[in-house]
């Protein structure tokens, strides 16, 4: 298992990956307003920073490419994926809530 510690380069990779995933989620499905855009961006950024390491390790182990990527590449991959998936999970939850008429506004 990789040791990611508190290396500033890896934190930068997490931030870049998280921002990239959040930006892709905003581009792929345009928000309805500024508030929704900010909420989605910061949710994606937070999830990417928090879950980037474990997600990156899981992805590279599932793909069988763990030995051929640097720690920064693993971190960017995991952060971007976590950031992007976070919004899709939230979107699915909102649609389920709308279906049952319990969406909080």
PEWOPE-V100254 format. One line per field, one symbol per residue. ss: DSSP state (@ for helix, = for strand, . for the rest). burial: I if it has 24 or more other C-alpha atoms within 12 Angstrom, else O. A space follows every 50 residues. Layout:
# PEWOPE-V100254
ss = ???
burial = ???
This chain:
# PEWOPE-V100254
ss = .......@@@@@@@@@@@@@@@@@@@@@.....@@@@@@@@@@@@@@@@@ @@@@@@@@@@@@@..@@@..@@@@@@@@@@@@@@@@@@@@@@@@@@@@@. .....
burial = OOOOOOOOOIIOIIIIIIIIIIIIIIOOOOOOOOOOOOOIIIIIIIIIII IIIIIIIIIIOOOOOOOOOOIIIIIIIIIIIIIIIIIIOOOOOOOOOOOO OOOOO
